């Protein structure tokens, strides 16, 4: 039983660490790093669930899956917001380039 509690505690900590790092990389626009983290998190989850899904408390597993799903929804929203901000910046850059071009033609 202690081993299961230790593994559950470890999983909570690892998931929290991934979440914090992913949130930071989304806000910093570190897309390659984020992708690597997603791949590592996926591997961790696969290994964990394969090893402990049948011996761990199912309510704990449901709780963790739900937490991960909610965080992934949050991450998707943060990424959409970043995408919108980048679109605005690109539009502004294009307008600036047009203004410079017109000025140079004068």
N, C-alpha and C positions, 0 to 999 in steps of 0.2 A: 504494500500500500504506500509506503514512504517513497519508493521508487516512482510510482505513478504520480504522486503529489509533486515530487521533484521535477519530473518531466513536464507536468502541466505548468508549473511555475516557470520552468525554462522556456516553454513555448510562449507564455504570456510576455516574458521579457524580450525574447527574440522578435516576436511580432511587433511589440511596442518600438523596439529599436529600428526595425525596418520601416515602420510607419513614420517615425520622426525623420529618418534620413530621406525617405521618399518625399515627404511634405517639403523638406528643405530644398531638395533637388528640383522639385516642380517650381517652387518660388524663385529659384536661381536660374531656371531654364537649362539645367544640366540634363539634357534628354538622354544622352548616351549612358551616363551614370545611372539614371533612373531605369533605363532598360536593363542594365546589368543587375540592378537591385531586384527588379521584378523577376528576372530569371533565377537569381539566387533564392529569393523568397519562395518561388514556385517549387524549386527543388527541395527546400527545407520542409515545406508543407507536405509534399508528396511523401518524403521520407518519414516525417512525423506521423502522418495519418496511416501509412502502411504499417508502421511499427506499433502504434498505440491505439488505433481506432477501436480495436476489439476488446481491449482491456481497460481503457479509460472510461470514466463516467460519461455517458452519452449527453448529459446536460452540459457538461463542460465543452464537449466537442461542438454541440449546437451553438453554445455561447460564442466560442471562438470563430466558428464559421460566420455567424451573424455579424460579429465585430469586424471581421475581414471584409465582408460584403459592404457594410456601412462605410468603412474607410475607403474602399475602392470607389464607391459612389462619390464620396467627398473628393477623392483624387481626380476623378473624371471631371467634376465641376471646376476644380482648380485649374486643370489643364485647359478646359474650354475657356475659362477666364483669361488664361495666359495667351491662348490662341487669338482671342478677340483683341487683346492689348497689342499683340504683334501685328495684327491686321491694321490696326489704327496707326501704328508706327510706320509700317510699310507705306500706307496711303500718304502719310505726312511726308515721308522721304520722297515719294514719287512727285508730290506737289512741289517740294523744295527743289528737286532736280529740274522740273519744268520751269520754275521761277528763275533758276540760275541760267538755264538755256535761253530763255527770253531775254534776260538781262545781258547775256553775252552777245546776243544778236543785235542789240541796240548800238 
